[in-house]
Amino acid sequence: SWGRNIVHKDIQAGDVTHVLYCQQCDDPKCLKACPTGALGSGGVDRSRCLSAATLSPGIQPAWLQPLFQGRVHGCDLCQAACPLNGQPQPVPEGIATLFAPERLVFAPDRAAIAAAIGRNLAKPNLLAGLAAMSLAGDAALRALAHPHPPVRAHAARNLVWAGQSEPVRAFVARETD
């Protein structure tokens, strides 16, 4: 569902005057920003939305992976493009290190992550599963032994895509989940 926001009478002119609902822009920048075409006249197609995919259980469809472009959680490009959301805030110092994929998978700082994004999203298995989508090389090989099944599955898929099928065959032979 779409939210109700205080918006500009003429968004481009910046004249705040009344309340509108989303989908009122003459030139919706969010539609152009969405890399999957998940936004349309019917709202959000959750089957195509990267943010929705990362919050859904299980392994995301293979066609979505390249669209993440190194991001761990969705993209929210629609939110960044929306003039209702104001100017983006500066990224806090150290946030890139905190959310580095290898760190999320192997050594997450749960308290710092919860402080940065909230407890609901700071679930270790959720973050590790998301981060595993971008692991490659030695990190992906290490992730084949991770205790969380989606991490192992994403690591195996990434290794196969990178042409490293042999370690994945051995992994599949011993996998029980």
TAVEN-V560779 format. One record per backbone hydrogen bond with DSSP energy under -0.5 kcal/mol. NH is the residue of the N-H (numbers start at 1). CO is the residue of the C=O. If there is no record, write none. Layout:
NH	CO
NH	CO
//
This chain:
5	20
7	5
7	18
9	15
10	15
11	8
11	9
13	10
14	10
15	10
16	14
17	7
18	7
20	5
22	3
29	27
31	28
32	28
33	29
34	30
40	43
43	40
45	38
45	43
46	44
48	45
49	45
53	49
54	50
55	51
55	52
56	52
56	53
64	61
65	61
65	62
66	62
67	64
68	64
68	65
69	66
71	68
74	50
74	72
80	76
81	77
82	78
85	82
86	83
95	92
98	94
99	95
100	97
104	100
105	101
106	102
107	103
110	108
113	109
114	110
115	111
116	112
117	113
118	114
121	118
122	118
127	123
128	124
129	125
130	126
131	127
132	128
133	129
133	130
134	131
135	132
139	136
140	136
141	137
142	138
143	139
144	140
144	141
145	142
146	143
149	147
151	148
152	148
153	149
154	150
155	151
156	152
157	153
158	154
159	155
160	156
161	157
162	158
163	160
164	159
165	163
168	164
169	165
170	166
171	167
172	168
173	169
174	170
174	171
175	171
//
